[in-house]
Amino acid sequence: MNTFPSEQLFKLGLEIYLAAGIFGLLAWRYRNLARIVVFSLTALGAAVEGGACFTALVSGQTSTVVIPSGVSMVAWTFRLDPLSCYFNLALAVVALAVSIYSLGYVRGFAAHKPVGLFCFFYCVLLIGLTAVFSAANAILFLMAWESMALAAWYLVSFDHEIAENRQAGSLFFIMSHAGTACLLIAFVLLGTWSGGFDFSTFHAAGAALTPLRQGALFLLFIAGFGVKAGMIPVHIWLPAAHPAAPSNASALLSAILIKTGIYGIIRVAFDFLGVPPLWSGFLLLAIGGATALMGILWAIIEPDLKKMLAWSTIENSGIILMALGAAMMFQSYGQTALAAFALMACLFHIFNHAIFKALLFLSAGAVVHATGTRNLERMGGVIRLMPLTAAFFLVGALAISALPPLNGFVSEWMIYQSLLGGFRSTTSVTRVLFPIAGTLLALTGALAAACFVRAFGIGFLALPRSPEASLAHEAHPTMLAGMGVLAAACVALGVSGSMWMGVLGSVTHQLFGINIGADAAMASGLTLGSGLQAAGGLQKTPASLAIAVLLISVLPLLLWVLWLRGRTRVTGPAWDCGLPRLTAHNEYTAMAFSKPLQMIFAAFYQPRRALHAEYEVSTFYPTSVHFESEVAPAFETRLYAPLIARFMARAGSFRRIQAGSIHAYLAYIFVTLILLLIWSTRA
């Protein structure tokens, strides 16, 4: 077997992560030293892993990396194929920026928190994520999956003094292991039917499965991977866990951890199970649409900045699932080129979301660190005190709102194109689903733009709404550097979106046997074309859109300069309804901003309102009015609470046999042994 440089770099990156984690444990008493060394090493390890994966991805070749475990006949086997390298490249870019950011961010709690343990589990999370994306067999995959989950649980519960954080960690732990149980059953069944647990064996045997077995496996895998992906209705852990973790950990969880579920679905649907049936793609498209819409509807009314970003992650997970479901439907129809393009759109949005969501969480973490609050209603005016952080958050907000020329626009536009292409290329009644899905995607995009106008306007503009906000300060230089890396990536990926499609061609070649490069996609009108190329229409590339936006932005500036030349500027106070001066009480609130949408979607939110008034003489002379409004979490109260109540009621019936007597327990054991002996003799 030929040895590629990417193999050695991949092993070196894992060794650097491992060395960093061990150093964090050994230097737990020297907190500042542990912080500096560990995050410097993880930044180096991420750069090495990124180089390895990018090299392998561009070459399009598949190689195997075997790392001895120290135990005879046991070795860790990793497979560097284009799909695994693509996800690991996204991890490497985010891990590099987060590690640089953490050098300054962790200083804030280094004096009173176990920094060594935090650094250790941070490294375990990076190793687990890398191993999940590149494992070559089900055993290593499940071991990496569990180590990743345990590390994430520790990071979520890091501030365990707060009861809400402990509850979030417990919820994550329970939901994660419920999903793992489904995966364990699915892998055991697939390994039994295929005769082995290597992924190459799954690939060879998946197409030979009966439709019943294929469908059962797909549902088990969807249930297991859907928990990590934040798929509704198994999403309830995500809005609780991501805000509870420190912001550098939240960035990794929201940007990369949920992508492990997406990776698993792609690997199963296009690598293990052969050509997916039509119903499976339709199911994923419907779940994705519901997840996207519900996620952004909850995000737009959330006053907690980090929790709002977590709900937005659910929305983007739904968008990714919509593209993935469309690709599966196209493949079942035999539209291979369209399926490959839809998967390219899905993969590009995966990478883009990892970049801008990490940027948003890091920027929000800097604001929370400086103001001491996550409540938008207690922020405001931060842009004057933290101009660079505000600029980075604005870049992330524009990217996630899918505005040109940033990266979010390119990938969402590609998803639109694939959905519209499905309407043109299919003939059955299911073709109607594609424009419906496109309309739903447009609605979520508009709501996402409104959501982040609210977040930036209320959180950063106007006057400070609390003493904490008025005392905010700019973030540490390393924190700004980490955010700057991601902001630059948002711009670079947006401008060079067509070129990036050439990199994705190796993934489509692996999964579909065809390579849709940038030139071929542009020529067929699949990327950013208007669909009018044959009629003489103009081809819209990301670079041309960037130039157009730049020119449009410069034109008002030139007019402003020419108009004001030679004129005197007079500055006066703003009109404030005759009051002496403007204060924070005159400002629009986050609740007021989202109130119209809450009224429009009242059937979905079902808000509870209460009005209490006290009167002096009669109802015409109130002395005080108290208004309360609350929106209860729908799935927790209407789905999980009744299920838990029924389960606990059934579990309570088992107390009858829990007598507390050792004699009764010995009798149970004796009867069980007798039954096992009878069963074994008959067998």
C-alpha positions as CSV (number, residue, x, y, z in Angstrom):
1,M,0.0,0.0,0.0
2,N,1.3,3.4,-1.0
3,T,1.9,5.8,1.9
4,F,0.6,9.4,1.2
5,P,1.9,12.3,3.2
6,S,-1.7,12.9,4.5
7,E,-1.5,9.7,6.5
8,Q,1.5,10.8,8.5
9,L,0.0,14.2,9.0
10,F,-3.2,12.7,10.2
11,K,-1.4,10.5,12.8
12,L,0.7,13.5,13.9
13,G,-2.4,15.6,14.4
14,L,-4.0,12.9,16.7
15,E,-0.7,12.6,18.6
16,I,-0.6,16.4,19.2
17,Y,-4.2,16.3,20.5
18,L,-3.3,13.4,22.8
19,A,-0.2,15.1,24.1
20,A,-2.1,18.3,24.7
21,G,-4.7,16.5,26.7
22,I,-2.2,14.6,28.8
23,F,-0.3,17.8,29.5
24,G,-3.5,19.4,30.7
25,L,-4.0,16.7,33.3
26,L,-0.3,16.7,34.4
27,A,-0.2,20.5,34.7
28,W,-3.5,20.9,36.5
29,R,-1.9,22.9,39.3
30,Y,-0.3,25.3,36.9
31,R,-3.5,26.7,35.3
32,N,-2.1,29.4,33.2
33,L,0.7,27.2,31.9
34,A,-1.9,24.5,31.1
35,R,-4.1,27.0,29.3
36,I,-1.3,28.4,27.1
37,V,0.4,25.1,26.2
38,V,-2.8,23.0,25.6
39,F,-4.6,25.5,23.4
40,S,-1.4,26.3,21.5
41,L,-0.9,22.6,20.9
42,T,-4.5,22.0,19.8
43,A,-4.2,25.0,17.4
44,L,-1.1,23.3,15.9
45,G,-2.8,19.9,15.8
46,A,-5.8,21.4,14.0
47,A,-3.6,23.0,11.4
48,V,-1.8,19.7,10.9
49,E,-5.1,17.8,10.6
50,G,-6.5,20.4,8.2
51,G,-3.4,20.1,6.0
52,A,-3.7,16.3,6.0
53,C,-7.4,16.3,5.1
54,F,-7.2,19.1,2.5
55,T,-4.3,17.2,0.8
56,A,-6.3,13.9,0.7
57,L,-9.5,15.7,-0.4
58,V,-7.9,17.4,-3.3
59,S,-6.1,14.2,-4.4
60,G,-9.4,12.3,-4.2
61,Q,-7.6,9.2,-3.1
62,T,-8.6,6.9,-0.2
63,S,-6.0,5.6,2.2
64,T,-6.0,3.7,5.5
65,V,-4.2,4.7,8.7
66,V,-3.6,2.0,11.3
67,I,-2.5,3.0,14.7
68,P,-1.3,0.2,17.1
69,S,-3.2,0.2,20.4
70,G,-0.6,-1.6,22.5
71,V,-2.9,-4.7,22.8
72,S,-2.2,-7.7,20.7
73,M,-4.6,-8.3,17.7
74,V,-6.2,-4.9,18.3
75,A,-5.5,-1.8,16.3
76,W,-7.3,1.5,15.5
77,T,-8.1,1.6,11.8
78,F,-9.0,4.9,10.2
79,R,-10.1,5.4,6.6
80,L,-9.3,8.7,4.9
81,D,-11.8,8.9,2.1
82,P,-13.1,12.2,0.6
83,L,-16.2,12.2,2.7
84,S,-14.4,11.7,6.0
85,C,-11.7,14.2,5.0
86,Y,-14.3,16.9,4.2
87,F,-15.9,16.7,7.6
88,N,-12.5,16.6,9.3
89,L,-11.4,19.7,7.3
90,A,-14.4,21.6,8.7
91,L,-13.5,20.4,12.2
92,A,-9.9,21.5,11.7
93,V,-10.8,25.0,10.6
94,V,-13.2,25.5,13.5
95,A,-10.8,23.9,16.1
96,L,-8.0,26.2,14.9
97,A,-10.1,29.3,15.5
98,V,-11.6,28.1,18.7
99,S,-8.2,27.1,20.2
100,I,-6.8,30.6,19.4
101,Y,-9.9,32.2,20.9
102,S,-9.6,30.0,24.0
103,L,-6.1,31.3,24.9
104,G,-7.7,34.5,26.0
105,Y,-11.2,33.3,26.8
106,V,-10.2,30.7,29.4
107,R,-8.2,33.4,31.3
108,G,-11.6,34.6,32.6
109,F,-12.1,31.5,34.7
110,A,-8.6,30.1,35.0
111,A,-8.3,31.4,38.6
112,H,-11.2,29.5,40.1
113,K,-12.0,26.6,37.7
114,P,-10.3,23.2,37.0
115,V,-8.6,24.4,33.8
116,G,-6.6,21.2,33.5
117,L,-9.7,19.0,33.3
118,F,-11.4,21.4,31.0
119,C,-8.4,21.3,28.6
120,F,-8.3,17.5,28.9
121,F,-11.9,17.0,27.9
122,Y,-11.6,19.6,25.2
123,C,-8.8,17.5,23.7
124,V,-10.9,14.3,24.1
125,L,-13.7,16.0,22.2
126,L,-11.4,16.9,19.4
127,I,-10.0,13.3,19.2
128,G,-13.5,11.8,19.4
129,L,-14.8,14.0,16.6
130,T,-11.8,13.2,14.4
131,A,-12.2,9.5,15.0
132,V,-16.0,9.6,14.4
133,F,-15.4,11.2,11.0
134,S,-12.6,8.8,10.0
135,A,-13.4,5.4,11.7
136,A,-13.1,2.5,9.4
137,N,-15.3,0.1,11.3
138,A,-18.4,0.1,13.6
139,I,-16.5,-0.8,16.8
140,L,-14.1,2.1,16.6
141,F,-16.9,4.4,15.5
142,L,-19.1,3.6,18.5
143,M,-16.1,3.9,20.9
144,A,-15.3,7.4,19.4
145,W,-19.0,8.3,19.5
146,E,-19.2,7.5,23.2
147,S,-15.9,9.3,24.1
148,M,-17.1,12.3,22.1
149,A,-20.5,12.3,24.0
150,L,-18.8,11.9,27.4
151,A,-16.4,14.8,26.7
152,A,-19.3,17.0,25.5
153,W,-21.3,16.1,28.7
154,Y,-18.4,17.3,30.9
155,L,-18.1,20.6,28.9
156,V,-21.9,21.2,29.1
157,S,-21.8,20.5,32.9
158,F,-18.6,22.5,33.5
159,D,-20.3,25.2,35.5
160,H,-22.0,22.6,37.6
161,E,-22.7,25.0,40.4
162,I,-25.7,26.3,38.4
163,A,-28.6,23.9,38.7
164,E,-29.8,24.7,35.1
165,N,-26.4,23.6,33.7
166,R,-26.5,20.3,35.7
167,Q,-30.0,19.6,34.3
168,A,-28.8,20.4,30.7
169,G,-25.9,18.0,31.1
170,S,-28.2,15.3,32.4
171,L,-30.7,15.9,29.5
172,F,-27.8,15.7,27.0
173,F,-26.5,12.5,28.6
174,I,-29.9,10.8,28.5
175,M,-30.8,11.8,24.9
176,S,-27.3,11.0,23.6
177,H,-27.4,7.5,25.0
178,A,-30.9,6.9,23.8
179,G,-29.6,7.7,20.3
180,T,-26.5,5.5,20.9
181,A,-28.8,2.6,21.7
182,C,-30.5,2.9,18.3
183,L,-27.1,3.0,16.6
184,L,-25.9,-0.1,18.5
185,I,-28.9,-2.1,17.4
186,A,-28.5,-0.9,13.8
187,F,-24.8,-1.7,13.6
188,V,-25.3,-5.2,15.2
189,L,-28.0,-6.0,12.7
190,L,-26.1,-4.7,9.7
191,G,-22.9,-6.5,10.9
192,T,-24.9,-9.7,11.3
193,W,-26.5,-9.5,7.9
194,S,-23.2,-8.4,6.1
195,G,-20.9,-10.8,7.9
196,G,-18.5,-8.2,9.4
197,F,-18.2,-4.8,11.1
198,D,-15.9,-3.0,8.6
199,F,-17.4,-0.2,6.7
200,S,-16.1,-1.8,3.5
201,T,-18.2,-4.8,4.3
202,F,-21.3,-2.7,4.9
203,H,-20.8,-1.1,1.5
204,A,-20.6,-4.4,-0.3
205,A,-23.6,-5.9,1.4
206,G,-25.9,-2.9,1.8
207,A,-27.3,-3.1,-1.7
208,A,-28.2,-6.8,-1.3
209,L,-30.5,-6.2,1.7
210,T,-34.2,-6.7,1.3
211,P,-36.4,-3.6,1.3
212,L,-37.8,-4.5,4.7
213,R,-34.3,-4.8,6.2
214,Q,-33.1,-1.7,4.4
215,G,-36.0,0.3,5.7
216,A,-35.7,-0.9,9.3
217,L,-32.0,-0.1,9.3
218,F,-32.6,3.4,7.9
219,L,-35.2,4.2,10.5
220,L,-32.9,3.0,13.3
221,F,-30.0,5.1,11.9
222,I,-32.2,8.1,11.5
223,A,-33.4,7.9,15.1
224,G,-29.8,7.4,16.4
225,F,-28.1,10.1,14.3
226,G,-31.1,12.4,14.4
227,V,-30.5,13.0,18.1
228,K,-27.0,14.5,17.5
229,A,-28.2,16.4,14.4
230,G,-30.8,18.3,16.5
231,M,-33.7,16.8,14.4
232,I,-37.2,17.6,15.7
233,P,-38.7,16.1,17.9
234,V,-35.4,14.7,19.4
235,H,-33.9,18.1,19.6
236,I,-34.8,19.1,23.2
237,W,-31.2,18.7,24.5
238,L,-29.7,21.2,22.1
239,P,-31.3,24.5,23.3
240,A,-30.5,23.5,26.9
241,A,-26.9,22.1,26.5
242,H,-25.3,24.6,24.0
243,P,-26.0,27.7,26.1
244,A,-24.9,26.0,29.3
245,A,-21.3,25.2,28.1
246,P,-18.6,27.8,28.0
247,S,-18.7,29.7,24.8
248,N,-15.6,28.2,23.2
249,A,-17.1,24.7,23.9
250,S,-20.5,25.9,22.6
251,A,-18.9,26.9,19.3
252,L,-17.5,23.4,18.9
253,L,-20.8,21.7,19.9
254,S,-23.0,23.8,17.6
255,A,-20.6,24.0,14.7
256,I,-19.3,20.4,14.6
257,L,-20.9,18.1,17.1
258,I,-24.3,18.2,15.4
259,K,-22.5,17.5,12.1
260,T,-21.6,14.0,13.4
261,G,-25.3,13.1,13.0
262,I,-25.4,14.6,9.5
263,Y,-22.2,12.7,8.6
264,G,-23.7,9.4,9.9
265,I,-26.9,9.9,7.8
266,I,-24.9,10.6,4.6
267,R,-22.6,7.6,5.2
268,V,-25.5,5.3,5.8
269,A,-27.8,6.6,3.0
270,F,-25.2,6.8,0.2
271,D,-22.4,4.4,1.3
272,F,-24.0,1.6,3.3
273,L,-27.5,1.0,2.0
274,G,-27.2,1.5,-1.7
275,V,-29.9,3.4,-3.6
276,P,-32.3,4.8,-1.0
277,P,-36.0,4.2,-1.5
278,L,-38.2,7.2,-2.4
279,W,-40.0,7.3,0.9
280,S,-36.8,7.7,2.9
281,G,-35.8,10.9,1.0
282,F,-39.4,12.2,1.3
283,L,-39.3,11.5,5.1
284,L,-36.0,13.3,5.5
285,L,-37.2,16.3,3.4
286,A,-40.3,16.6,5.5
287,I,-38.5,16.3,8.8
288,G,-35.9,18.8,7.6
289,G,-38.6,21.3,6.6
290,A,-40.4,21.0,9.9
291,T,-37.1,21.3,11.8
292,A,-36.0,24.4,9.9
293,L,-39.3,26.3,10.4
294,M,-39.8,25.4,14.0
295,G,-36.2,26.1,14.9
296,I,-36.2,29.6,13.5
297,L,-39.7,30.3,15.0
298,W,-38.4,29.5,18.5
299,A,-35.1,31.4,17.8
300,I,-36.9,34.7,16.9
301,I,-38.7,35.0,20.3
302,E,-35.8,33.8,22.5
303,P,-34.4,36.5,24.8
304,D,-31.2,34.5,25.7
305,L,-28.5,35.3,23.1
306,K,-26.8,31.9,23.3
307,K,-30.1,29.9,23.4
308,M,-31.2,31.9,20.3
309,L,-28.1,30.8,18.5
310,A,-28.8,27.2,19.6
311,W,-32.3,27.3,18.1
312,S,-30.8,28.8,15.0
313,T,-28.5,25.7,14.8
314,I,-31.6,23.5,14.8
315,E,-33.0,25.6,11.9
316,N,-29.8,25.2,9.8
317,S,-29.7,21.5,10.6
318,G,-33.2,21.4,9.1
319,I,-32.0,23.1,5.9
320,I,-29.2,20.6,5.6
321,L,-31.6,17.7,6.0
322,M,-33.9,19.2,3.3
323,A,-31.0,19.2,0.9
324,L,-30.0,15.7,1.9
325,G,-33.5,14.4,1.5
326,A,-33.8,16.0,-1.9
327,A,-30.5,14.3,-2.9
328,M,-31.9,10.9,-1.8
329,M,-35.1,11.4,-3.8
330,F,-33.1,12.4,-6.9
331,Q,-31.0,9.3,-6.6
332,S,-34.1,7.1,-6.2
333,Y,-35.4,8.6,-9.4
334,G,-32.1,7.9,-11.2
335,Q,-31.3,11.6,-11.5
336,T,-27.6,11.0,-10.6
337,A,-26.3,14.4,-11.6
338,L,-29.0,16.3,-9.8
339,A,-28.5,14.1,-6.7
340,A,-24.8,14.8,-6.8
341,F,-25.4,18.6,-7.0
342,A,-28.0,18.5,-4.2
343,L,-25.5,16.7,-2.0
344,M,-22.8,19.2,-2.9
345,A,-25.2,22.0,-1.8
346,C,-25.8,20.1,1.4
347,L,-22.1,19.6,2.1
348,F,-21.2,23.2,1.3
349,H,-23.9,24.4,3.7
350,I,-22.5,22.0,6.3
351,F,-19.1,23.7,6.0
352,N,-20.5,27.2,5.8
353,H,-22.7,26.7,8.9
354,A,-19.7,25.3,10.8
355,I,-17.8,28.5,10.1
356,F,-20.5,31.2,10.7
357,K,-22.1,29.5,13.6
358,A,-18.8,29.1,15.4
359,L,-18.1,32.8,14.7
360,L,-21.5,33.8,16.1
361,F,-21.0,31.7,19.3
362,L,-17.5,33.1,19.8
363,S,-18.7,36.7,19.3
364,A,-21.6,36.1,21.7
365,G,-19.2,34.6,24.2
366,A,-17.1,37.7,24.1
367,V,-20.2,39.8,24.7
368,V,-21.4,37.6,27.5
369,H,-17.9,37.6,29.0
370,A,-17.7,41.4,28.9
371,T,-21.3,42.1,30.1
372,G,-22.0,39.2,32.4
373,T,-25.4,38.5,30.9
374,R,-26.9,36.5,28.1
375,N,-30.2,38.4,28.1
376,L,-30.7,40.6,25.1
377,E,-32.9,42.9,27.1
378,R,-29.9,43.8,29.4
379,M,-27.5,44.5,26.5
380,G,-27.4,47.4,24.0
381,G,-24.8,50.0,23.1
382,V,-22.1,47.3,23.0
383,I,-20.9,48.4,19.5
384,R,-19.3,51.5,20.9
385,L,-17.4,49.6,23.5
386,M,-16.7,46.4,21.5
387,P,-16.5,47.6,17.9
388,L,-14.4,44.7,16.5
389,T,-16.5,42.0,18.3
390,A,-19.7,43.8,16.9
391,A,-18.2,43.7,13.4
392,F,-17.4,40.0,13.6
393,F,-20.9,39.3,14.9
394,L,-22.4,41.3,12.1
395,V,-20.4,39.3,9.5
396,G,-21.8,36.1,11.1
397,A,-25.3,37.5,11.2
398,L,-25.1,38.5,7.5
399,A,-23.7,35.1,6.5
400,I,-26.4,33.1,8.4
401,S,-29.1,35.3,6.9
402,A,-27.9,34.2,3.5
403,L,-27.0,37.7,2.2
404,P,-24.5,38.1,-0.6
405,P,-21.6,38.0,-1.0
406,L,-21.0,35.8,2.1
407,N,-20.9,32.1,2.3
408,G,-24.3,31.4,3.6
409,F,-25.9,32.9,0.5
410,V,-24.0,30.6,-1.9
411,S,-24.9,27.3,-0.2
412,E,-28.6,28.3,0.3
413,W,-28.9,29.5,-3.2
414,M,-27.5,26.1,-4.4
415,I,-30.1,24.3,-2.3
416,Y,-32.8,26.5,-3.9
417,Q,-31.4,25.6,-7.3
418,S,-31.5,21.9,-6.5
419,L,-35.1,22.0,-5.3
420,L,-36.2,23.9,-8.4
421,G,-34.3,21.5,-10.5
422,G,-36.2,18.7,-8.9
423,F,-39.5,20.2,-10.0
424,R,-38.2,20.5,-13.6
425,S,-36.7,17.0,-13.7
426,T,-39.3,14.8,-12.1
427,T,-42.7,13.8,-13.6
428,S,-44.7,12.2,-10.8
429,V,-46.9,13.9,-8.3
430,T,-44.0,14.2,-5.9
431,R,-42.5,17.0,-8.0
432,V,-44.9,19.3,-6.2
433,L,-42.9,18.7,-3.0
434,F,-39.9,20.5,-4.4
435,P,-41.4,24.0,-4.9
436,I,-43.2,23.6,-1.5
437,A,-39.8,22.8,0.1
438,G,-38.3,25.8,-1.7
439,T,-41.1,28.1,-0.4
440,L,-40.5,26.8,3.1
441,L,-36.8,27.5,2.7
442,A,-37.5,31.0,1.6
443,L,-39.8,31.5,4.6
444,T,-37.1,30.3,7.0
445,G,-34.5,32.5,5.3
446,A,-36.7,35.6,5.8
447,L,-37.4,34.7,9.4
448,A,-33.7,34.1,10.0
449,A,-32.9,37.6,8.6
450,A,-35.5,39.1,11.0
451,C,-34.1,37.1,13.9
452,F,-30.5,38.4,13.4
453,V,-31.7,42.0,12.8
454,R,-33.3,41.6,16.2
455,A,-30.2,40.1,17.8
456,F,-27.7,42.7,16.4
457,G,-30.0,45.7,16.8
458,I,-31.1,45.0,20.3
459,G,-27.9,43.5,21.5
460,F,-25.3,45.9,20.0
461,L,-27.0,49.2,19.0
462,A,-28.8,52.1,20.8
463,L,-28.0,52.8,24.5
464,P,-26.8,50.3,27.2
465,R,-29.8,48.8,28.9
466,S,-28.0,47.8,32.1
467,P,-25.0,48.9,34.2
468,E,-23.1,45.8,33.1
469,A,-23.6,46.6,29.4
470,S,-22.3,50.2,30.0
471,L,-19.1,48.7,31.5
472,A,-18.4,46.3,28.6
473,H,-14.9,46.2,27.2
474,E,-13.3,44.8,24.0
475,A,-12.3,41.2,23.9
476,H,-8.8,39.8,24.4
477,P,-6.5,40.0,21.3
478,T,-6.4,36.2,20.9
479,M,-10.2,36.1,21.1
480,L,-10.4,38.7,18.4
481,A,-7.9,36.7,16.3
482,G,-10.0,33.5,16.6
483,M,-13.1,35.4,15.5
484,G,-11.1,37.1,12.7
485,V,-10.1,33.7,11.2
486,L,-13.7,32.7,10.9
487,A,-14.9,36.0,9.6
488,A,-12.3,35.9,6.9
489,A,-13.4,32.4,6.0
490,C,-17.0,33.6,5.7
491,V,-15.9,36.2,3.1
492,A,-13.5,33.9,1.3
493,L,-15.9,31.0,1.0
494,G,-18.6,33.4,-0.2
495,V,-16.5,34.9,-3.0
496,S,-14.9,31.7,-4.1
497,G,-18.0,29.5,-3.8
498,S,-17.7,28.2,-7.4
499,M,-14.1,27.2,-6.9
500,W,-15.0,25.3,-3.7
501,M,-17.4,23.1,-5.8
502,G,-14.4,21.7,-7.5
503,V,-13.1,20.5,-4.2
504,L,-16.4,18.8,-3.4
505,G,-16.2,16.9,-6.7
506,S,-14.1,14.2,-5.1
507,V,-16.9,13.5,-2.6
508,T,-19.5,13.1,-5.3
509,H,-17.1,10.9,-7.3
510,Q,-16.8,8.7,-4.2
511,L,-20.5,8.4,-3.6
512,F,-22.0,8.7,-7.1
513,G,-19.2,7.9,-9.5
514,I,-19.4,11.3,-11.1
515,N,-17.4,14.5,-10.5
516,I,-19.3,17.7,-10.9
517,G,-16.6,20.3,-10.9
518,A,-17.1,24.0,-10.9
519,D,-16.9,24.4,-14.7
520,A,-19.4,21.6,-15.4
521,A,-21.8,22.9,-12.8
522,M,-21.6,26.4,-14.0
523,A,-22.1,25.4,-17.6
524,S,-25.2,23.4,-16.8
525,G,-26.7,26.3,-14.8
526,L,-26.8,24.4,-11.5
527,T,-24.8,26.8,-9.3
528,L,-25.7,30.4,-9.3
529,G,-27.1,30.7,-12.7
530,S,-30.4,32.4,-13.4
531,G,-31.6,29.5,-15.6
532,L,-31.5,31.8,-18.7
533,Q,-28.1,30.9,-20.0
534,A,-29.5,29.4,-23.2
535,A,-31.6,32.5,-23.7
536,G,-28.7,34.9,-23.3
537,G,-29.1,35.4,-19.6
538,L,-26.2,36.5,-17.4
539,Q,-24.3,34.0,-15.2
540,K,-24.2,35.1,-11.6
541,T,-21.0,34.0,-9.8
542,P,-20.3,34.7,-6.2
543,A,-17.3,36.9,-7.2
544,S,-19.5,39.0,-9.5
545,L,-22.1,39.4,-6.8
546,A,-19.4,40.5,-4.4
547,I,-18.2,43.2,-6.9
548,A,-21.8,44.3,-7.5
549,V,-22.4,44.7,-3.7
550,L,-19.2,46.6,-3.3
551,L,-20.1,49.0,-6.1
552,I,-23.6,49.5,-4.7
553,S,-22.1,50.2,-1.3
554,V,-19.5,52.7,-2.7
555,L,-22.0,54.7,-4.8
556,P,-24.0,56.1,-1.8
557,L,-20.8,57.0,-0.1
558,L,-19.6,59.0,-3.2
559,L,-23.0,60.8,-3.4
560,W,-22.8,61.6,0.3
561,V,-19.3,63.1,-0.1
562,L,-20.2,65.1,-3.2
563,W,-23.5,66.4,-1.6
564,L,-21.8,67.5,1.7
565,R,-18.8,69.2,0.0
566,G,-18.8,72.8,1.1
567,R,-21.8,72.4,3.4
568,T,-21.9,73.1,7.2
569,R,-23.0,70.3,9.4
570,V,-25.2,71.1,12.4
571,T,-25.6,68.6,15.2
572,G,-28.6,68.7,17.5
573,P,-30.5,66.5,20.0
574,A,-32.8,63.8,18.7
575,W,-36.5,64.2,19.2
576,D,-37.7,62.3,22.2
577,C,-41.3,63.3,22.6
578,G,-40.5,66.3,24.7
579,L,-38.6,64.4,27.4
580,P,-35.3,65.9,28.8
581,R,-33.1,63.3,27.2
582,L,-33.2,59.8,25.6
583,T,-32.7,56.9,28.0
584,A,-32.7,53.1,27.7
585,H,-36.4,53.2,28.5
586,N,-37.2,54.8,25.2
587,E,-35.6,51.9,23.2
588,Y,-37.3,49.1,21.4
589,T,-37.1,45.8,23.3
590,A,-36.4,42.3,22.0
591,M,-39.9,41.2,23.0
592,A,-41.5,44.2,21.2
593,F,-39.5,43.3,18.0
594,S,-40.7,39.7,17.9
595,K,-44.3,40.5,19.2
596,P,-45.8,40.9,15.7
597,L,-44.4,37.5,14.6
598,Q,-45.6,35.9,17.9
599,M,-49.1,37.2,17.1
600,I,-49.0,35.9,13.5
601,F,-47.8,32.5,14.6
602,A,-50.0,32.4,17.7
603,A,-51.4,29.0,16.8
604,F,-47.9,27.6,16.9
605,Y,-46.7,29.4,20.0
606,Q,-50.0,29.2,22.0
607,P,-48.8,32.0,24.4
608,R,-50.2,32.3,27.9
609,R,-51.0,35.9,28.9
610,A,-52.2,37.3,32.2
611,L,-53.1,40.9,33.1
612,H,-53.3,42.1,36.7
613,A,-54.4,45.6,37.6
614,E,-55.0,47.4,40.8
615,Y,-57.5,50.3,41.0
616,E,-57.9,53.2,43.4
617,V,-61.5,54.3,43.0
618,S,-62.9,52.5,40.0
619,T,-61.8,50.6,36.9
620,F,-61.2,53.9,35.2
621,Y,-58.4,54.8,37.7
622,P,-55.8,52.0,37.8
623,T,-52.9,52.5,40.1
624,S,-50.7,49.7,38.7
625,V,-50.9,47.3,35.8
626,H,-48.9,44.0,35.6
627,F,-48.7,42.1,32.4
628,E,-47.3,38.5,32.0
629,S,-46.6,36.6,28.8
630,E,-45.1,33.2,28.6
631,V,-44.6,30.7,25.7
632,A,-44.2,27.2,27.0
633,P,-41.8,24.8,25.2
634,A,-44.1,22.8,23.0
635,F,-42.4,19.4,22.7
636,E,-41.3,19.3,26.4
637,T,-44.8,20.0,27.7
638,R,-47.0,18.3,25.1
639,L,-44.9,15.3,24.1
640,Y,-42.2,14.4,26.6
641,A,-44.0,15.3,29.8
642,P,-46.9,13.0,29.1
643,L,-44.6,10.2,28.0
644,I,-42.4,10.6,31.1
645,A,-45.6,10.6,33.3
646,R,-46.8,7.4,31.8
647,F,-43.4,5.8,32.1
648,M,-43.1,6.7,35.7
649,A,-46.6,5.4,36.4
650,R,-45.8,2.1,34.8
651,A,-42.4,1.9,36.6
652,G,-44.2,2.5,39.9
653,S,-46.0,-0.7,39.5
654,F,-42.7,-2.6,39.8
655,R,-42.4,-1.5,43.4
656,R,-44.7,-4.4,44.3
657,I,-41.9,-6.9,43.6
658,Q,-39.3,-4.7,45.2
659,A,-40.0,-6.0,48.7
660,G,-36.7,-5.2,50.3
661,S,-36.2,-8.8,51.4
662,I,-33.1,-10.7,50.5
663,H,-35.0,-13.9,50.5
664,A,-37.4,-12.6,47.8
665,Y,-34.4,-11.5,45.7
666,L,-32.8,-14.9,46.0
667,A,-36.0,-16.5,45.0
668,Y,-36.1,-14.3,41.9
669,I,-32.6,-15.4,41.0
670,F,-33.4,-19.1,41.5
671,V,-36.5,-18.9,39.3
672,T,-34.6,-17.1,36.6
673,L,-31.9,-19.8,36.6
674,I,-34.4,-22.5,36.4
675,L,-36.1,-20.9,33.4
676,L,-32.7,-20.4,31.7
677,L,-31.9,-24.0,32.2
678,I,-35.2,-25.2,30.7
679,W,-34.7,-22.8,27.7
680,S,-31.2,-24.0,27.1
681,T,-32.1,-27.7,27.2
682,R,-34.9,-27.2,24.7
683,A,-32.6,-25.2,22.4
